[in-house]
Amino acid sequence: MTGWPLQSVSVSMGRVFTPNDAAPFDTINAVLEVFQALSHPVRLEICRRLMTRQHSVGELCAALDLKQYAVSQQLAVLRKAEIVATKRDARHIIYLLSNDKVRRILRVSIANLVQPAEQFEMADLDKKQQAGGFARVR
């Protein structure tokens, strides 16, 4: 937490939290873990692909043109950050974006940074999400 005062961290509503208050620092650490997990280009692309549908490791390897060990390594980081989850489908492990808050962060980020010609994809994602195309796991 370089650059942040160790004595206190101010939060909205005028409340000042001290190092003895566990919740704010736990929250900060949780936020940092999510953003660190999303900061790698391969992990970000994996999440972008998982926004539209579930994928097996093999499908992700083919789509990203990467070896299985490289994709599995990145998926492990995303699992640890509780961004993706798995389910078994016969002999395959299927990955899905399981964190709705991360889904919203990605959707808003993409919508705000995407070029106008690519905007239609976000509209499709919104329709799919509203139609229940994204199942929650937990």
Secondary structure as GFF3:
##gff-version 3
##sequence-region A 1 138
A	DSSP	beta_strand	9	10	.	.	.	ID=ss1
A	DSSP	beta_strand	16	17	.	.	.	ID=ss2
A	DSSP	alpha_helix	22	38	.	.	.	ID=ss3
A	DSSP	alpha_helix	41	52	.	.	.	ID=ss4
A	DSSP	beta_strand	55	56	.	.	.	ID=ss5
A	DSSP	alpha_helix	57	64	.	.	.	ID=ss6
A	DSSP	alpha_helix	68	80	.	.	.	ID=ss7
A	DSSP	beta_strand	84	89	.	.	.	ID=ss8
A	DSSP	beta_strand	92	97	.	.	.	ID=ss9
A	DSSP	alpha_helix	100	113	.	.	.	ID=ss10
A	DSSP	three_ten_helix	116	118	.	.	.	ID=ss11
A	DSSP	alpha_helix	119	130	.	.	.	ID=ss12
###
